[in-house]
Amino acid sequence: MSRQKIAAGNWKMNTTLDEGVELVSKLIAAEKDKSVLAILAVPFTHLLTLDKKIKSKGKLKLAAQNCHYKNSGAFTGEISPSMLANLNIPYVILGHSERRQYNHEDNALLKLKVRAALDAGLKVIFCCGEDLDVRKTSKHILHVKIQLEESLFSLTAKEIKNVIIAYEPIWAIGTGETASPAQAQEMHNSIRRMISRQYNKRVGEAMTILYGGSIKGSNAKDIFAQPDVDGGLIGGASLDADEFVKIINSFQEEE
Ligand code: 13P
Protein backbone atom coordinates (compact mmCIF):
# COMPACT_ATOMS: atom_id res chain seq x y z
CA MET A 1 0.00 0.00 0.00
CA SER A 2 1.37 3.40 -0.77
CA ARG A 3 0.91 5.87 2.02
CA GLN A 4 1.25 9.65 1.89
CA LYS A 5 4.88 10.69 2.42
CA ILE A 6 5.12 13.48 4.96
CA ALA A 7 7.85 15.83 6.11
CA ALA A 8 6.52 17.76 9.10
CA GLY A 9 8.50 20.57 10.63
CA ASN A 10 7.96 21.32 14.31
CA TRP A 11 9.21 24.84 14.86
CA LYS A 12 8.59 24.60 18.63
CA MET A 13 8.96 28.03 20.35
CA ASN A 14 11.17 29.47 17.64
CA THR A 15 10.98 32.34 15.14
CA THR A 16 9.37 35.74 15.34
CA LEU A 17 6.51 36.18 12.90
CA ASP A 18 8.83 38.04 10.50
CA GLU A 19 11.33 35.18 10.60
CA GLY A 20 8.53 32.69 10.09
CA VAL A 21 7.26 34.56 7.03
CA GLU A 22 10.78 34.61 5.59
CA LEU A 23 11.23 30.88 6.18
CA VAL A 24 7.90 30.06 4.53
CA SER A 25 8.71 32.29 1.54
CA LYS A 26 11.90 30.31 0.99
CA LEU A 27 10.04 27.01 1.32
CA ILE A 28 7.38 28.08 -1.19
CA ALA A 29 10.03 29.15 -3.70
CA ALA A 30 12.16 26.02 -3.38
CA GLU A 31 12.18 23.08 -5.79
CA LYS A 32 10.39 20.33 -3.87
CA ASP A 33 9.29 16.74 -4.47
CA LYS A 34 5.61 17.24 -5.36
CA SER A 35 4.58 13.87 -3.97
CA VAL A 36 5.59 14.86 -0.42
CA LEU A 37 3.20 16.62 1.93
CA ALA A 38 5.05 19.23 3.99
CA ILE A 39 3.37 20.23 7.24
CA LEU A 40 4.60 23.16 9.30
CA ALA A 41 3.77 23.16 13.01
CA VAL A 42 4.28 26.80 13.84
CA PRO A 43 3.62 28.95 16.93
CA PHE A 44 -0.04 29.92 17.43
CA THR A 45 0.82 33.58 16.79
CA HIS A 46 1.93 32.76 13.23
CA LEU A 47 -0.98 30.61 12.08
CA LEU A 48 -3.24 33.21 10.46
CA THR A 49 -0.51 35.10 8.63
CA LEU A 50 1.20 31.96 7.38
CA ASP A 51 -2.10 30.42 6.37
CA LYS A 52 -2.76 33.38 4.06
CA LYS A 53 0.75 33.04 2.67
CA ILE A 54 0.53 29.36 1.83
CA LYS A 55 -3.10 29.39 0.61
CA SER A 56 -3.46 27.16 -2.43
CA LYS A 57 0.20 26.16 -2.27
CA GLY A 58 -0.92 22.55 -2.51
CA LYS A 59 1.42 20.32 -0.60
CA LEU A 60 2.18 22.78 2.20
CA LYS A 61 -0.10 22.67 5.25
CA LEU A 62 -0.11 24.11 8.75
CA ALA A 63 -0.35 22.52 12.17
CA ALA A 64 -0.72 23.86 15.68
CA GLN A 65 1.64 22.44 18.29
CA ASN A 66 -0.98 21.82 20.97
CA CYS A 67 -4.58 22.47 21.93
CA HIS A 68 -6.82 22.17 24.97
CA TYR A 69 -9.31 19.34 25.56
CA LYS A 70 -12.25 21.74 25.92
CA ASN A 71 -13.65 24.01 23.25
CA SER A 72 -14.19 26.98 25.56
CA GLY A 73 -14.13 27.95 29.20
CA ALA A 74 -12.11 29.53 31.97
CA PHE A 75 -8.69 28.25 30.92
CA THR A 76 -6.50 31.33 30.77
CA GLY A 77 -3.82 31.18 28.11
CA GLU A 78 -5.15 28.10 26.34
CA ILE A 79 -6.22 27.59 22.71
CA SER A 80 -9.13 25.29 21.91
CA PRO A 81 -9.57 22.79 19.08
CA SER A 82 -12.60 24.63 17.76
CA MET A 83 -10.61 27.89 17.58
CA LEU A 84 -8.06 26.14 15.35
CA ALA A 85 -10.72 24.43 13.26
CA ASN A 86 -12.45 27.78 12.79
CA LEU A 87 -9.23 29.11 11.22
CA ASN A 88 -9.17 26.05 8.95
CA ILE A 89 -5.92 24.81 10.46
CA PRO A 90 -5.93 21.15 9.44
CA TYR A 91 -3.50 19.54 11.90
CA VAL A 92 -2.53 19.66 15.55
CA ILE A 93 0.41 17.95 17.27
CA LEU A 94 -0.56 16.28 20.54
CA GLY A 95 1.54 14.41 23.06
CA HIS A 96 4.93 15.83 22.17
CA SER A 97 7.48 14.67 24.74
CA GLU A 98 8.31 18.27 25.62
CA ARG A 99 4.69 18.85 26.63
CA ARG A 100 4.62 15.54 28.48
CA GLN A 101 7.76 16.61 30.35
CA TYR A 102 7.30 20.35 30.95
CA ASN A 103 3.50 20.53 31.08
CA HIS A 104 2.94 17.17 32.77
CA GLU A 105 0.64 15.87 30.06
CA ASP A 106 -0.09 12.20 30.64
CA ASN A 107 -1.77 9.51 28.57
CA ALA A 108 -5.18 10.12 30.16
CA LEU A 109 -5.13 13.85 29.43
CA LEU A 110 -3.93 13.18 25.90
CA LYS A 111 -6.85 10.85 25.34
CA LEU A 112 -9.17 13.79 26.12
CA LYS A 113 -7.20 16.11 23.85
CA VAL A 114 -7.21 13.64 20.95
CA ARG A 115 -10.96 13.16 21.30
CA ALA A 116 -11.62 16.91 21.41
CA ALA A 117 -9.35 17.65 18.44
CA LEU A 118 -10.93 14.95 16.27
CA ASP A 119 -14.42 16.03 17.27
CA ALA A 120 -13.56 19.57 16.15
CA GLY A 121 -12.50 18.21 12.76
CA LEU A 122 -8.74 18.48 13.20
CA LYS A 123 -6.28 15.80 12.18
CA VAL A 124 -3.95 14.76 14.99
CA ILE A 125 -0.21 14.14 14.82
CA PHE A 126 0.16 12.02 17.94
CA CYS A 127 3.66 11.74 19.40
CA CYS A 128 4.92 8.76 21.35
CA GLY A 129 8.32 7.47 22.34
CA GLU A 130 10.52 6.31 25.18
CA ASP A 131 13.32 7.91 27.17
CA LEU A 132 16.84 6.52 27.47
CA ASP A 133 16.19 4.55 30.68
CA VAL A 134 13.29 2.71 29.07
CA ARG A 135 15.34 2.04 25.93
CA LYS A 136 18.23 0.67 28.04
CA THR A 137 15.93 -1.88 29.69
CA SER A 138 14.50 -2.91 26.29
CA LYS A 139 10.98 -1.93 27.34
CA HIS A 140 10.59 0.62 24.54
CA ILE A 141 7.99 -1.28 22.57
CA LEU A 142 5.88 -1.95 25.65
CA HIS A 143 6.20 1.71 26.64
CA VAL A 144 4.87 2.92 23.28
CA LYS A 145 2.14 0.26 23.30
CA ILE A 146 0.84 1.63 26.61
CA GLN A 147 0.94 5.20 25.25
CA LEU A 148 -1.14 4.17 22.23
CA GLU A 149 -3.52 1.99 24.25
CA GLU A 150 -4.21 4.68 26.83
CA SER A 151 -4.54 7.65 24.50
CA LEU A 152 -5.70 6.32 21.12
CA PHE A 153 -7.24 2.89 21.25
CA SER A 154 -10.66 4.02 22.45
CA LEU A 155 -11.07 5.65 19.03
CA THR A 156 -13.08 3.84 16.38
CA ALA A 157 -11.44 2.58 13.17
CA LYS A 158 -13.03 5.49 11.35
CA GLU A 159 -11.72 8.03 13.85
CA ILE A 160 -8.15 6.76 13.94
CA LYS A 161 -7.88 7.34 10.19
CA ASN A 162 -7.51 11.02 11.10
CA VAL A 163 -4.49 10.31 13.30
CA ILE A 164 -0.86 10.28 12.21
CA ILE A 165 1.56 8.69 14.65
CA ALA A 166 4.98 10.23 15.22
CA TYR A 167 7.50 7.99 16.96
CA GLU A 168 10.00 10.25 18.67
CA PRO A 169 12.48 8.54 20.98
CA ILE A 170 13.22 11.18 23.62
CA TRP A 171 16.92 10.29 23.67
CA ALA A 172 17.14 11.32 20.01
CA ILE A 173 15.34 14.68 20.26
CA GLY A 174 17.65 17.65 19.91
CA THR A 175 20.62 15.51 20.93
CA GLY A 176 22.16 14.93 17.52
CA GLU A 177 21.77 11.22 18.19
CA THR A 178 19.33 9.60 15.77
CA ALA A 179 17.77 6.19 16.10
CA SER A 180 19.42 3.95 13.54
CA PRO A 181 17.28 3.12 10.51
CA ALA A 182 16.93 -0.41 11.96
CA GLN A 183 15.79 0.90 15.36
CA ALA A 184 13.23 3.17 13.67
CA GLN A 185 11.99 0.34 11.47
CA GLU A 186 11.65 -2.04 14.44
CA MET A 187 9.44 0.41 16.32
CA HIS A 188 7.42 1.53 13.29
CA ASN A 189 6.70 -2.04 12.32
CA SER A 190 5.67 -2.84 15.90
CA ILE A 191 3.34 0.17 15.96
CA ARG A 192 1.79 -0.86 12.65
CA ARG A 193 1.18 -4.36 14.00
CA MET A 194 -0.37 -2.93 17.18
CA ILE A 195 -2.80 -0.89 15.06
CA SER A 196 -3.61 -3.92 12.89
CA ARG A 197 -4.30 -6.03 15.96
CA GLN A 198 -6.46 -3.37 17.63
CA TYR A 199 -8.42 -2.50 14.47
CA ASN A 200 -7.70 -4.53 11.38
CA LYS A 201 -4.91 -5.02 8.86
CA ARG A 202 -6.30 -2.44 6.48
CA VAL A 203 -6.24 0.26 9.17
CA GLY A 204 -2.71 -0.79 10.20
CA GLU A 205 -1.42 -0.69 6.64
CA ALA A 206 -3.01 2.71 6.05
CA MET A 207 -1.55 4.34 9.18
CA THR A 208 1.03 7.02 8.50
CA ILE A 209 3.91 6.69 10.96
CA LEU A 210 6.56 9.40 11.13
CA TYR A 211 9.96 9.23 12.79
CA GLY A 212 11.29 12.19 14.79
CA GLY A 213 14.60 12.83 16.52
CA SER A 214 17.62 14.63 15.06
CA ILE A 215 16.62 14.17 11.43
CA LYS A 216 18.87 16.19 9.12
CA GLY A 217 19.42 16.46 5.41
CA SER A 218 22.30 14.04 5.78
CA ASN A 219 20.45 11.18 7.52
CA ALA A 220 16.83 11.52 6.30
CA LYS A 221 17.31 9.33 3.24
CA ASP A 222 18.33 6.19 5.14
CA ILE A 223 15.53 6.57 7.67
CA PHE A 224 12.84 7.34 5.07
CA ALA A 225 13.93 4.30 3.07
CA GLN A 226 12.63 1.97 5.80
CA PRO A 227 9.41 0.25 4.73
CA ASP A 228 7.36 1.31 7.75
CA VAL A 229 8.70 4.87 7.97
CA ASP A 230 6.37 7.24 6.10
CA GLY A 231 8.29 10.40 6.81
CA GLY A 232 9.55 12.56 9.61
CA LEU A 233 8.72 15.07 12.30
CA ILE A 234 11.63 17.44 12.24
CA GLY A 235 12.60 19.96 14.90
CA GLY A 236 15.85 21.91 14.61
CA ALA A 237 16.51 21.18 10.94
CA SER A 238 13.06 22.47 9.93
CA LEU A 239 14.14 26.00 10.92
CA ASP A 240 16.65 26.09 8.09
CA ALA A 241 14.90 26.29 4.71
CA ASP A 242 17.70 24.63 2.71
CA GLU A 243 18.03 21.80 5.21
CA PHE A 244 14.26 21.22 5.42
CA VAL A 245 13.94 21.19 1.62
CA LYS A 246 16.74 18.65 1.49
CA ILE A 247 14.74 16.50 3.92
CA ILE A 248 11.54 16.92 1.86
CA ASN A 249 13.51 15.71 -1.15
CA SER A 250 14.93 12.66 0.64
CA PHE A 251 12.18 10.18 -0.17
CA GLN A 252 12.72 7.40 -2.66
CA GLU A 253 10.97 7.52 -5.99
CA GLU A 254 7.72 5.56 -6.15
CA GLU A 255 8.21 2.24 -7.92
P1 13P B 1 14.89 17.53 16.58
O1 13P B 1 14.70 17.25 15.13
O2 13P B 1 15.40 18.91 16.86
O3 13P B 1 15.65 16.45 17.27
O4 13P B 1 13.42 17.53 17.25
C1 13P B 1 12.57 16.48 16.98
C2 13P B 1 11.24 16.84 17.49
O5 13P B 1 11.02 16.96 18.68
C3 13P B 1 10.18 17.09 16.51
O6 13P B 1 8.92 17.17 17.13
Residues whose N, C-alpha, C, O or C-beta is under 5 A from the ligand:
A	BS01	13P	N10 A172 I173 G174 T175 G212 G213 S214 I215 L233 I234 G235 G236 A237
